[in-house]
């Protein structure tokens, strides 16, 4: 797998294009919800654990960790 440099993904100008403001990671559902600067919302679901891990690794390598949030995992407690 190729190493990612987050600086390769930053824009140098202050254009009016949409950008990601936050990402919500749901490990249980193997999905991601990305929120855009224009108020849009995009859900990305993974078909396999491997696919989920590839996308999660990319997010962790490229995206500023301050805008990545995680859904609390579901755990079964003994009765």
N, CA, C and O atoms as a Maestro MAE file, in Angstrom:
{
 s_m_m2io_version
 :::
 2.0.0
}

f_m_ct {
 s_m_title
 :::
 protein
 m_atom[316] {
  # First column is atom index #
  i_m_mmod_type
  r_m_x_coord
  r_m_y_coord
  r_m_z_coord
  i_m_residue_number
  s_m_chain_name
  s_m_pdb_residue_name
  s_m_pdb_atom_name
  i_m_atomic_number
  :::
  1 25 0.842 -1.182 0.000 1 A "UNK " " N  " 7
  2 3 0.000 0.000 0.000 1 A "UNK " " CA " 6
  3 2 0.883 1.239 0.000 1 A "UNK " " C  " 6
  4 15 1.926 1.284 0.653 1 A "UNK " " O  " 8
  5 25 0.454 2.210 -0.724 2 A "UNK " " N  " 7
  6 3 1.190 3.453 -0.895 2 A "UNK " " CA " 6
  7 2 1.040 4.350 0.333 2 A "UNK " " C  " 6
  8 15 -0.031 4.416 0.937 2 A "UNK " " O  " 8
  9 25 2.136 5.047 0.701 3 A "UNK " " N  " 7
  10 3 2.048 6.013 1.801 3 A "UNK " " CA " 6
  11 2 1.392 7.290 1.290 3 A "UNK " " C  " 6
  12 15 1.623 7.712 0.157 3 A "UNK " " O  " 8
  13 25 0.566 7.900 2.146 4 A "UNK " " N  " 7
  14 3 -0.147 9.113 1.763 4 A "UNK " " CA " 6
  15 2 0.427 10.302 2.508 4 A "UNK " " C  " 6
  16 15 0.721 10.229 3.701 4 A "UNK " " O  " 8
  17 25 0.578 11.388 1.786 5 A "UNK " " N  " 7
  18 3 1.037 12.628 2.371 5 A "UNK " " CA " 6
  19 2 -0.158 13.578 2.434 5 A "UNK " " C  " 6
  20 15 -0.655 14.012 1.395 5 A "UNK " " O  " 8
  21 25 -0.627 13.906 3.647 6 A "UNK " " N  " 7
  22 3 -1.808 14.773 3.757 6 A "UNK " " CA " 6
  23 2 -1.657 16.098 3.023 6 A "UNK " " C  " 6
  24 15 -2.652 16.660 2.563 6 A "UNK " " O  " 8
  25 25 -0.449 16.604 2.904 7 A "UNK " " N  " 7
  26 3 -0.236 17.885 2.226 7 A "UNK " " CA " 6
  27 2 -0.589 17.813 0.740 7 A "UNK " " C  " 6
  28 15 -0.836 18.846 0.117 7 A "UNK " " O  " 8
  29 25 -0.617 16.616 0.168 8 A "UNK " " N  " 7
  30 3 -0.986 16.467 -1.235 8 A "UNK " " CA " 6
  31 2 -2.468 16.744 -1.476 8 A "UNK " " C  " 6
  32 15 -2.891 16.891 -2.623 8 A "UNK " " O  " 8
  33 25 -3.257 16.816 -0.407 9 A "UNK " " N  " 7
  34 3 -4.701 16.945 -0.538 9 A "UNK " " CA " 6
  35 2 -5.236 18.304 -0.092 9 A "UNK " " C  " 6
  36 15 -6.451 18.492 -0.042 9 A "UNK " " O  " 8
  37 25 -4.376 19.234 0.226 10 A "UNK " " N  " 7
  38 3 -4.809 20.570 0.643 10 A "UNK " " CA " 6
  39 2 -4.855 21.503 -0.555 10 A "UNK " " C  " 6
  40 15 -4.016 21.423 -1.453 10 A "UNK " " O  " 8
  41 25 -5.852 22.395 -0.558 11 A "UNK " " N  " 7
  42 3 -5.952 23.418 -1.588 11 A "UNK " " CA " 6
  43 2 -5.179 24.653 -1.148 11 A "UNK " " C  " 6
  44 15 -5.218 25.033 0.022 11 A "UNK " " O  " 8
  45 25 -4.480 25.275 -2.087 12 A "UNK " " N  " 7
  46 3 -3.699 26.464 -1.767 12 A "UNK " " CA " 6
  47 2 -4.541 27.738 -1.807 12 A "UNK " " C  " 6
  48 15 -4.152 28.755 -1.233 12 A "UNK " " O  " 8
  49 25 -5.678 27.690 -2.472 13 A "UNK " " N  " 7
  50 3 -6.484 28.906 -2.587 13 A "UNK " " CA " 6
  51 2 -7.754 28.781 -1.754 13 A "UNK " " C  " 6
  52 15 -8.132 27.687 -1.335 13 A "UNK " " O  " 8
  53 25 -8.398 29.902 -1.526 14 A "UNK " " N  " 7
  54 3 -9.644 29.925 -0.756 14 A "UNK " " CA " 6
  55 2 -10.836 29.932 -1.714 14 A "UNK " " C  " 6
  56 15 -11.630 30.872 -1.734 14 A "UNK " " O  " 8
  57 25 -10.941 28.874 -2.498 15 A "UNK " " N  " 7
  58 3 -12.034 28.812 -3.467 15 A "UNK " " CA " 6
  59 2 -13.344 28.516 -2.748 15 A "UNK " " C  " 6
  60 15 -13.365 28.230 -1.550 15 A "UNK " " O  " 8
  61 25 -14.416 28.589 -3.490 16 A "UNK " " N  " 7
  62 3 -15.733 28.371 -2.911 16 A "UNK " " CA " 6
  63 2 -16.184 26.923 -3.070 16 A "UNK " " C  " 6
  64 15 -17.367 26.626 -2.900 16 A "UNK " " O  " 8
  65 25 -15.277 26.033 -3.389 17 A "UNK " " N  " 7
  66 3 -15.644 24.629 -3.555 17 A "UNK " " CA " 6
  67 2 -15.917 23.981 -2.207 17 A "UNK " " C  " 6
  68 15 -15.398 24.399 -1.172 17 A "UNK " " O  " 8
  69 25 -16.743 22.955 -2.253 18 A "UNK " " N  " 7
  70 3 -17.094 22.225 -1.046 18 A "UNK " " CA " 6
  71 2 -15.891 21.433 -0.535 18 A "UNK " " C  " 6
  72 15 -15.050 20.982 -1.313 18 A "UNK " " O  " 8
  73 25 -15.826 21.275 0.769 19 A "UNK " " N  " 7
  74 3 -14.790 20.457 1.385 19 A "UNK " " CA " 6
  75 2 -15.395 19.727 2.585 19 A "UNK " " C  " 6
  76 15 -16.460 20.105 3.073 19 A "UNK " " O  " 8
  77 25 -14.720 18.691 3.055 20 A "UNK " " N  " 7
  78 3 -15.210 17.888 4.173 20 A "UNK " " CA " 6
  79 2 -14.955 18.633 5.479 20 A "UNK " " C  " 6
  80 15 -13.834 19.058 5.756 20 A "UNK " " O  " 8
  81 25 -16.005 18.784 6.274 21 A "UNK " " N  " 7
  82 3 -15.858 19.449 7.569 21 A "UNK " " CA " 6
  83 2 -15.736 18.452 8.709 21 A "UNK " " C  " 6
  84 15 -15.111 18.749 9.727 21 A "UNK " " O  " 8
  85 25 -16.334 17.255 8.546 22 A "UNK " " N  " 7
  86 3 -16.199 16.217 9.567 22 A "UNK " " CA " 6
  87 2 -16.578 14.861 8.987 22 A "UNK " " C  " 6
  88 15 -17.308 14.763 8.001 22 A "UNK " " O  " 8
  89 25 -16.062 13.825 9.626 23 A "UNK " " N  " 7
  90 3 -16.351 12.447 9.219 23 A "UNK " " CA " 6
  91 2 -16.749 11.664 10.461 23 A "UNK " " C  " 6
  92 15 -16.062 11.699 11.481 23 A "UNK " " O  " 8
  93 25 -17.867 10.961 10.359 24 A "UNK " " N  " 7
  94 3 -18.336 10.111 11.445 24 A "UNK " " CA " 6
  95 2 -18.093 8.661 11.030 24 A "UNK " " C  " 6
  96 15 -18.621 8.205 10.016 24 A "UNK " " O  " 8
  97 25 -17.297 7.945 11.811 25 A "UNK " " N  " 7
  98 3 -16.945 6.555 11.520 25 A "UNK " " CA " 6
  99 2 -17.784 5.656 12.419 25 A "UNK " " C  " 6
  100 15 -17.781 5.801 13.641 25 A "UNK " " O  " 8
  101 25 -18.505 4.721 11.794 26 A "UNK " " N  " 7
  102 3 -19.289 3.735 12.538 26 A "UNK " " CA " 6
  103 2 -18.653 2.364 12.302 26 A "UNK " " C  " 6
  104 15 -18.875 1.734 11.268 26 A "UNK " " O  " 8
  105 25 -17.869 1.920 13.267 27 A "UNK " " N  " 7
  106 3 -17.142 0.659 13.125 27 A "UNK " " CA " 6
  107 2 -18.110 -0.517 13.088 27 A "UNK " " C  " 6
  108 15 -17.896 -1.462 12.329 27 A "UNK " " O  " 8
  109 25 -19.165 -0.478 13.887 28 A "UNK " " N  " 7
  110 3 -20.135 -1.579 13.910 28 A "UNK " " CA " 6
  111 2 -20.810 -1.778 12.557 28 A "UNK " " C  " 6
  112 15 -20.985 -2.910 12.108 28 A "UNK " " O  " 8
  113 25 -21.181 -0.698 11.919 29 A "UNK " " N  " 7
  114 3 -21.873 -0.768 10.632 29 A "UNK " " CA " 6
  115 2 -20.901 -0.768 9.455 29 A "UNK " " C  " 6
  116 15 -21.321 -0.897 8.305 29 A "UNK " " O  " 8
  117 25 -19.621 -0.626 9.731 30 A "UNK " " N  " 7
  118 3 -18.582 -0.512 8.687 30 A "UNK " " CA " 6
  119 2 -18.981 0.559 7.670 30 A "UNK " " C  " 6
  120 15 -19.030 0.319 6.463 30 A "UNK " " O  " 8
  121 25 -19.264 1.758 8.209 31 A "UNK " " N  " 7
  122 3 -19.678 2.848 7.336 31 A "UNK " " CA " 6
  123 2 -19.068 4.169 7.789 31 A "UNK " " C  " 6
  124 15 -18.573 4.309 8.907 31 A "UNK " " O  " 8
  125 25 -19.126 5.122 6.879 32 A "UNK " " N  " 7
  126 3 -18.595 6.462 7.118 32 A "UNK " " CA " 6
  127 2 -19.660 7.462 6.692 32 A "UNK " " C  " 6
  128 15 -20.333 7.259 5.681 32 A "UNK " " O  " 8
  129 25 -19.816 8.520 7.440 33 A "UNK " " N  " 7
  130 3 -20.710 9.607 7.064 33 A "UNK " " CA " 6
  131 2 -19.849 10.861 6.981 33 A "UNK " " C  " 6
  132 15 -19.256 11.285 7.973 33 A "UNK " " O  " 8
  133 25 -19.787 11.447 5.793 34 A "UNK " " N  " 7
  134 3 -18.954 12.630 5.558 34 A "UNK " " CA " 6
  135 2 -19.851 13.844 5.412 34 A "UNK " " C  " 6
  136 15 -20.820 13.828 4.653 34 A "UNK " " O  " 8
  137 25 -19.520 14.894 6.143 35 A "UNK " " N  " 7
  138 3 -20.300 16.130 6.140 35 A "UNK " " CA " 6
  139 2 -19.520 17.201 5.395 35 A "UNK " " C  " 6
  140 15 -18.339 17.420 5.667 35 A "UNK " " O  " 8
  141 25 -20.185 17.871 4.451 36 A "UNK " " N  " 7
  142 3 -19.548 18.879 3.626 36 A "UNK " " CA " 6
  143 2 -19.765 20.285 4.136 36 A "UNK " " C  " 6
  144 15 -20.657 20.540 4.944 36 A "UNK " " O  " 8
  145 25 -18.938 21.193 3.654 37 A "UNK " " N  " 7
  146 3 -19.003 22.595 4.059 37 A "UNK " " CA " 6
  147 2 -20.287 23.277 3.610 37 A "UNK " " C  " 6
  148 15 -20.672 24.303 4.169 37 A "UNK " " O  " 8
  149 25 -20.952 22.715 2.603 38 A "UNK " " N  " 7
  150 3 -22.205 23.303 2.135 38 A "UNK " " CA " 6
  151 2 -23.429 22.662 2.780 38 A "UNK " " C  " 6
  152 15 -24.555 22.890 2.337 38 A "UNK " " O  " 8
  153 25 -23.211 21.851 3.839 39 A "UNK " " N  " 7
  154 3 -24.307 21.214 4.541 39 A "UNK " " CA " 6
  155 2 -24.692 19.848 4.002 39 A "UNK " " C  " 6
  156 15 -25.615 19.214 4.514 39 A "UNK " " O  " 8
  157 25 -23.993 19.390 2.973 40 A "UNK " " N  " 7
  158 3 -24.323 18.081 2.412 40 A "UNK " " CA " 6
  159 2 -23.817 16.959 3.317 40 A "UNK " " C  " 6
  160 15 -22.960 17.160 4.178 40 A "UNK " " O  " 8
  161 25 -24.374 15.779 3.094 41 A "UNK " " N  " 7
  162 3 -24.028 14.613 3.885 41 A "UNK " " CA " 6
  163 2 -23.933 13.422 2.940 41 A "UNK " " C  " 6
  164 15 -24.839 13.193 2.138 41 A "UNK " " O  " 8
  165 25 -22.848 12.667 3.027 42 A "UNK " " N  " 7
  166 3 -22.683 11.504 2.161 42 A "UNK " " CA " 6
  167 2 -22.322 10.290 2.995 42 A "UNK " " C  " 6
  168 15 -21.374 10.329 3.778 42 A "UNK " " O  " 8
  169 25 -23.076 9.211 2.828 43 A "UNK " " N  " 7
  170 3 -22.815 7.964 3.542 43 A "UNK " " CA " 6
  171 2 -22.065 7.007 2.626 43 A "UNK " " C  " 6
  172 15 -22.405 6.858 1.452 43 A "UNK " " O  " 8
  173 25 -21.046 6.365 3.174 44 A "UNK " " N  " 7
  174 3 -20.259 5.384 2.437 44 A "UNK " " CA " 6
  175 2 -20.256 4.105 3.257 44 A "UNK " " C  " 6
  176 15 -19.770 4.086 4.388 44 A "UNK " " O  " 8
  177 25 -20.799 3.034 2.684 45 A "UNK " " N  " 7
  178 3 -20.831 1.748 3.367 45 A "UNK " " CA " 6
  179 2 -19.830 0.809 2.712 45 A "UNK " " C  " 6
  180 15 -19.646 0.839 1.495 45 A "UNK " " O  " 8
  181 25 -19.189 -0.017 3.515 46 A "UNK " " N  " 7
  182 3 -18.202 -0.972 3.019 46 A "UNK " " CA " 6
  183 2 -18.843 -2.343 2.874 46 A "UNK " " C  " 6
  184 15 -19.671 -2.744 3.692 46 A "UNK " " O  " 8
  185 25 -18.453 -3.058 1.824 47 A "UNK " " N  " 7
  186 3 -18.980 -4.394 1.577 47 A "UNK " " CA " 6
  187 2 -18.226 -5.473 2.344 47 A "UNK " " C  " 6
  188 15 -18.733 -6.580 2.524 47 A "UNK " " O  " 8
  189 25 -17.018 -5.154 2.796 48 A "UNK " " N  " 7
  190 3 -16.219 -6.154 3.508 48 A "UNK " " CA " 6
  191 2 -15.358 -5.459 4.562 48 A "UNK " " C  " 6
  192 15 -15.195 -4.239 4.551 48 A "UNK " " O  " 8
  193 25 -14.823 -6.252 5.453 49 A "UNK " " N  " 7
  194 3 -13.926 -5.715 6.489 49 A "UNK " " CA " 6
  195 2 -12.684 -5.123 5.838 49 A "UNK " " C  " 6
  196 15 -12.208 -4.067 6.254 49 A "UNK " " O  " 8
  197 25 -12.159 -5.794 4.822 50 A "UNK " " N  " 7
  198 3 -10.956 -5.308 4.144 50 A "UNK " " CA " 6
  199 2 -11.188 -3.942 3.511 50 A "UNK " " C  " 6
  200 15 -10.350 -3.047 3.626 50 A "UNK " " O  " 8
  201 25 -12.327 -3.785 2.844 51 A "UNK " " N  " 7
  202 3 -12.664 -2.508 2.221 51 A "UNK " " CA " 6
  203 2 -12.795 -1.415 3.277 51 A "UNK " " C  " 6
  204 15 -12.294 -0.305 3.093 51 A "UNK " " O  " 8
  205 25 -13.468 -1.730 4.382 52 A "UNK " " N  " 7
  206 3 -13.622 -0.770 5.474 52 A "UNK " " CA " 6
  207 2 -12.250 -0.343 6.005 52 A "UNK " " C  " 6
  208 15 -12.011 0.844 6.224 52 A "UNK " " O  " 8
  209 25 -11.363 -1.300 6.208 53 A "UNK " " N  " 7
  210 3 -10.039 -0.990 6.757 53 A "UNK " " CA " 6
  211 2 -9.199 -0.143 5.804 53 A "UNK " " C  " 6
  212 15 -8.436 0.712 6.252 53 A "UNK " " O  " 8
  213 25 -9.328 -0.367 4.505 54 A "UNK " " N  " 7
  214 3 -8.595 0.444 3.524 54 A "UNK " " CA " 6
  215 2 -9.056 1.894 3.593 54 A "UNK " " C  " 6
  216 15 -8.235 2.810 3.620 54 A "UNK " " O  " 8
  217 25 -10.372 2.101 3.623 55 A "UNK " " N  " 7
  218 3 -10.911 3.473 3.690 55 A "UNK " " CA " 6
  219 2 -10.545 4.122 5.026 55 A "UNK " " C  " 6
  220 15 -10.162 5.291 5.061 55 A "UNK " " O  " 8
  221 25 -10.662 3.372 6.125 56 A "UNK " " N  " 7
  222 3 -10.303 3.912 7.439 56 A "UNK " " CA " 6
  223 2 -8.827 4.291 7.486 56 A "UNK " " C  " 6
  224 15 -8.483 5.335 8.042 56 A "UNK " " O  " 8
  225 25 -7.955 3.476 6.921 57 A "UNK " " N  " 7
  226 3 -6.518 3.795 6.880 57 A "UNK " " CA " 6
  227 2 -6.256 5.055 6.075 57 A "UNK " " C  " 6
  228 15 -5.435 5.887 6.460 57 A "UNK " " O  " 8
  229 25 -6.956 5.192 4.956 58 A "UNK " " N  " 7
  230 3 -6.804 6.394 4.127 58 A "UNK " " CA " 6
  231 2 -7.243 7.632 4.897 58 A "UNK " " C  " 6
  232 15 -6.556 8.653 4.877 58 A "UNK " " O  " 8
  233 25 -8.383 7.546 5.573 59 A "UNK " " N  " 7
  234 3 -8.873 8.676 6.364 59 A "UNK " " CA " 6
  235 2 -7.869 9.040 7.447 59 A "UNK " " C  " 6
  236 15 -7.568 10.217 7.641 59 A "UNK " " O  " 8
  237 25 -7.350 8.045 8.151 60 A "UNK " " N  " 7
  238 3 -6.394 8.317 9.228 60 A "UNK " " CA " 6
  239 2 -5.085 8.908 8.704 60 A "UNK " " C  " 6
  240 15 -4.430 9.684 9.401 60 A "UNK " " O  " 8
  241 25 -4.702 8.542 7.470 61 A "UNK " " N  " 7
  242 3 -3.462 9.065 6.888 61 A "UNK " " CA " 6
  243 2 -3.615 10.467 6.320 61 A "UNK " " C  " 6
  244 15 -2.673 11.258 6.349 61 A "UNK " " O  " 8
  245 25 -4.802 10.776 5.803 62 A "UNK " " N  " 7
  246 3 -4.982 12.010 5.032 62 A "UNK " " CA " 6
  247 2 -5.737 13.096 5.780 62 A "UNK " " C  " 6
  248 15 -5.406 14.275 5.651 62 A "UNK " " O  " 8
  249 25 -6.736 12.727 6.553 63 A "UNK " " N  " 7
  250 3 -7.643 13.697 7.168 63 A "UNK " " CA " 6
  251 2 -7.130 14.115 8.542 63 A "UNK " " C  " 6
  252 15 -6.601 13.297 9.294 63 A "UNK " " O  " 8
  253 25 -7.291 15.388 8.858 64 A "UNK " " N  " 7
  254 3 -6.922 15.906 10.171 64 A "UNK " " CA " 6
  255 2 -7.756 15.190 11.231 64 A "UNK " " C  " 6
  256 15 -8.985 15.187 11.153 64 A "UNK " " O  " 8
  257 25 -7.106 14.593 12.205 65 A "UNK " " N  " 7
  258 3 -7.815 13.784 13.210 65 A "UNK " " CA " 6
  259 2 -8.828 14.578 14.028 65 A "UNK " " C  " 6
  260 15 -9.699 13.983 14.664 65 A "UNK " " O  " 8
  261 25 -8.734 15.897 14.026 66 A "UNK " " N  " 7
  262 3 -9.670 16.725 14.787 66 A "UNK " " CA " 6
  263 2 -11.069 16.742 14.188 66 A "UNK " " C  " 6
  264 15 -12.018 17.137 14.864 66 A "UNK " " O  " 8
  265 25 -11.219 16.320 12.922 67 A "UNK " " N  " 7
  266 3 -12.544 16.327 12.308 67 A "UNK " " CA " 6
  267 2 -13.108 14.915 12.139 67 A "UNK " " C  " 6
  268 15 -14.158 14.737 11.522 67 A "UNK " " O  " 8
  269 25 -12.411 13.906 12.689 68 A "UNK " " N  " 7
  270 3 -12.877 12.520 12.606 68 A "UNK " " CA " 6
  271 2 -13.481 12.129 13.949 68 A "UNK " " C  " 6
  272 15 -12.838 12.254 14.992 68 A "UNK " " O  " 8
  273 25 -14.721 11.654 13.911 69 A "UNK " " N  " 7
  274 3 -15.449 11.239 15.115 69 A "UNK " " CA " 6
  275 2 -15.872 9.788 14.961 69 A "UNK " " C  " 6
  276 15 -16.040 9.294 13.846 69 A "UNK " " O  " 8
  277 25 -16.040 9.117 16.077 70 A "UNK " " N  " 7
  278 3 -16.387 7.701 16.059 70 A "UNK " " CA " 6
  279 2 -17.680 7.464 16.837 70 A "UNK " " C  " 6
  280 15 -17.883 8.035 17.909 70 A "UNK " " O  " 8
  281 25 -18.558 6.612 16.285 71 A "UNK " " N  " 7
  282 3 -19.762 6.183 16.990 71 A "UNK " " CA " 6
  283 2 -19.318 5.234 18.095 71 A "UNK " " C  " 6
  284 15 -18.456 4.384 17.873 71 A "UNK " " O  " 8
  285 25 -19.898 5.372 19.278 72 A "UNK " " N  " 7
  286 3 -19.560 4.460 20.377 72 A "UNK " " CA " 6
  287 2 -19.890 3.030 19.954 72 A "UNK " " C  " 6
  288 15 -20.961 2.779 19.400 72 A "UNK " " O  " 8
  289 25 -18.973 2.086 20.212 73 A "UNK " " N  " 7
  290 3 -19.233 0.697 19.807 73 A "UNK " " CA " 6
  291 2 -20.353 0.074 20.628 73 A "UNK " " C  " 6
  292 15 -20.548 0.398 21.799 73 A "UNK " " O  " 8
  293 25 -21.073 -0.816 19.992 74 A "UNK " " N  " 7
  294 3 -22.103 -1.559 20.695 74 A "UNK " " CA " 6
  295 2 -21.445 -2.737 21.401 74 A "UNK " " C  " 6
  296 15 -20.721 -3.518 20.785 74 A "UNK " " O  " 8
  297 25 -21.697 -2.853 22.667 75 A "UNK " " N  " 7
  298 3 -21.147 -3.969 23.448 75 A "UNK " " CA " 6
  299 2 -22.273 -4.620 24.230 75 A "UNK " " C  " 6
  300 15 -23.172 -3.949 24.738 75 A "UNK " " O  " 8
  301 25 -22.205 -5.902 24.314 76 A "UNK " " N  " 7
  302 3 -23.219 -6.634 25.060 76 A "UNK " " CA " 6
  303 2 -22.699 -6.827 26.480 76 A "UNK " " C  " 6
  304 15 -21.591 -7.318 26.692 76 A "UNK " " O  " 8
  305 25 -23.512 -6.434 27.435 77 A "UNK " " N  " 7
  306 3 -23.103 -6.598 28.823 77 A "UNK " " CA " 6
  307 2 -23.775 -7.842 29.396 77 A "UNK " " C  " 6
  308 15 -24.912 -8.151 29.041 77 A "UNK " " O  " 8
  309 25 -23.081 -8.555 30.275 78 A "UNK " " N  " 7
  310 3 -23.687 -9.757 30.852 78 A "UNK " " CA " 6
  311 2 -24.864 -9.388 31.747 78 A "UNK " " C  " 6
  312 15 -24.829 -8.370 32.439 78 A "UNK " " O  " 8
  313 25 -25.886 -10.202 31.731 79 A "UNK " " N  " 7
  314 3 -27.085 -9.949 32.538 79 A "UNK " " CA " 6
  315 2 -26.938 -10.548 33.918 79 A "UNK " " C  " 6
  316 15 -27.847 -10.437 34.740 79 A "UNK " " O  " 8
  :::
 }
 m_bond[315] {
  # First column is bond index #
  i_m_from
  i_m_to
  i_m_order
  :::
  1 1 2 1
  2 2 3 1
  3 3 4 2
  4 3 5 1
  5 5 6 1
  6 6 7 1
  7 7 8 2
  8 7 9 1
  9 9 10 1
  10 10 11 1
  11 11 12 2
  12 11 13 1
  13 13 14 1
  14 14 15 1
  15 15 16 2
  16 15 17 1
  17 17 18 1
  18 18 19 1
  19 19 20 2
  20 19 21 1
  21 21 22 1
  22 22 23 1
  23 23 24 2
  24 23 25 1
  25 25 26 1
  26 26 27 1
  27 27 28 2
  28 27 29 1
  29 29 30 1
  30 30 31 1
  31 31 32 2
  32 31 33 1
  33 33 34 1
  34 34 35 1
  35 35 36 2
  36 35 37 1
  37 37 38 1
  38 38 39 1
  39 39 40 2
  40 39 41 1
  41 41 42 1
  42 42 43 1
  43 43 44 2
  44 43 45 1
  45 45 46 1
  46 46 47 1
  47 47 48 2
  48 47 49 1
  49 49 50 1
  50 50 51 1
  51 51 52 2
  52 51 53 1
  53 53 54 1
  54 54 55 1
  55 55 56 2
  56 55 57 1
  57 57 58 1
  58 58 59 1
  59 59 60 2
  60 59 61 1
  61 61 62 1
  62 62 63 1
  63 63 64 2
  64 63 65 1
  65 65 66 1
  66 66 67 1
  67 67 68 2
  68 67 69 1
  69 69 70 1
  70 70 71 1
  71 71 72 2
  72 71 73 1
  73 73 74 1
  74 74 75 1
  75 75 76 2
  76 75 77 1
  77 77 78 1
  78 78 79 1
  79 79 80 2
  80 79 81 1
  81 81 82 1
  82 82 83 1
  83 83 84 2
  84 83 85 1
  85 85 86 1
  86 86 87 1
  87 87 88 2
  88 87 89 1
  89 89 90 1
  90 90 91 1
  91 91 92 2
  92 91 93 1
  93 93 94 1
  94 94 95 1
  95 95 96 2
  96 95 97 1
  97 97 98 1
  98 98 99 1
  99 99 100 2
  100 99 101 1
  101 101 102 1
  102 102 103 1
  103 103 104 2
  104 103 105 1
  105 105 106 1
  106 106 107 1
  107 107 108 2
  108 107 109 1
  109 109 110 1
  110 110 111 1
  111 111 112 2
  112 111 113 1
  113 113 114 1
  114 114 115 1
  115 115 116 2
  116 115 117 1
  117 117 118 1
  118 118 119 1
  119 119 120 2
  120 119 121 1
  121 121 122 1
  122 122 123 1
  123 123 124 2
  124 123 125 1
  125 125 126 1
  126 126 127 1
  127 127 128 2
  128 127 129 1
  129 129 130 1
  130 130 131 1
  131 131 132 2
  132 131 133 1
  133 133 134 1
  134 134 135 1
  135 135 136 2
  136 135 137 1
  137 137 138 1
  138 138 139 1
  139 139 140 2
  140 139 141 1
  141 141 142 1
  142 142 143 1
  143 143 144 2
  144 143 145 1
  145 145 146 1
  146 146 147 1
  147 147 148 2
  148 147 149 1
  149 149 150 1
  150 150 151 1
  151 151 152 2
  152 151 153 1
  153 153 154 1
  154 154 155 1
  155 155 156 2
  156 155 157 1
  157 157 158 1
  158 158 159 1
  159 159 160 2
  160 159 161 1
  161 161 162 1
  162 162 163 1
  163 163 164 2
  164 163 165 1
  165 165 166 1
  166 166 167 1
  167 167 168 2
  168 167 169 1
  169 169 170 1
  170 170 171 1
  171 171 172 2
  172 171 173 1
  173 173 174 1
  174 174 175 1
  175 175 176 2
  176 175 177 1
  177 177 178 1
  178 178 179 1
  179 179 180 2
  180 179 181 1
  181 181 182 1
  182 182 183 1
  183 183 184 2
  184 183 185 1
  185 185 186 1
  186 186 187 1
  187 187 188 2
  188 187 189 1
  189 189 190 1
  190 190 191 1
  191 191 192 2
  192 191 193 1
  193 193 194 1
  194 194 195 1
  195 195 196 2
  196 195 197 1
  197 197 198 1
  198 198 199 1
  199 199 200 2
  200 199 201 1
  201 201 202 1
  202 202 203 1
  203 203 204 2
  204 203 205 1
  205 205 206 1
  206 206 207 1
  207 207 208 2
  208 207 209 1
  209 209 210 1
  210 210 211 1
  211 211 212 2
  212 211 213 1
  213 213 214 1
  214 214 215 1
  215 215 216 2
  216 215 217 1
  217 217 218 1
  218 218 219 1
  219 219 220 2
  220 219 221 1
  221 221 222 1
  222 222 223 1
  223 223 224 2
  224 223 225 1
  225 225 226 1
  226 226 227 1
  227 227 228 2
  228 227 229 1
  229 229 230 1
  230 230 231 1
  231 231 232 2
  232 231 233 1
  233 233 234 1
  234 234 235 1
  235 235 236 2
  236 235 237 1
  237 237 238 1
  238 238 239 1
  239 239 240 2
  240 239 241 1
  241 241 242 1
  242 242 243 1
  243 243 244 2
  244 243 245 1
  245 245 246 1
  246 246 247 1
  247 247 248 2
  248 247 249 1
  249 249 250 1
  250 250 251 1
  251 251 252 2
  252 251 253 1
  253 253 254 1
  254 254 255 1
  255 255 256 2
  256 255 257 1
  257 257 258 1
  258 258 259 1
  259 259 260 2
  260 259 261 1
  261 261 262 1
  262 262 263 1
  263 263 264 2
  264 263 265 1
  265 265 266 1
  266 266 267 1
  267 267 268 2
  268 267 269 1
  269 269 270 1
  270 270 271 1
  271 271 272 2
  272 271 273 1
  273 273 274 1
  274 274 275 1
  275 275 276 2
  276 275 277 1
  277 277 278 1
  278 278 279 1
  279 279 280 2
  280 279 281 1
  281 281 282 1
  282 282 283 1
  283 283 284 2
  284 283 285 1
  285 285 286 1
  286 286 287 1
  287 287 288 2
  288 287 289 1
  289 289 290 1
  290 290 291 1
  291 291 292 2
  292 291 293 1
  293 293 294 1
  294 294 295 1
  295 295 296 2
  296 295 297 1
  297 297 298 1
  298 298 299 1
  299 299 300 2
  300 299 301 1
  301 301 302 1
  302 302 303 1
  303 303 304 2
  304 303 305 1
  305 305 306 1
  306 306 307 1
  307 307 308 2
  308 307 309 1
  309 309 310 1
  310 310 311 1
  311 311 312 2
  312 311 313 1
  313 313 314 1
  314 314 315 1
  315 315 316 2
  :::
 }
}
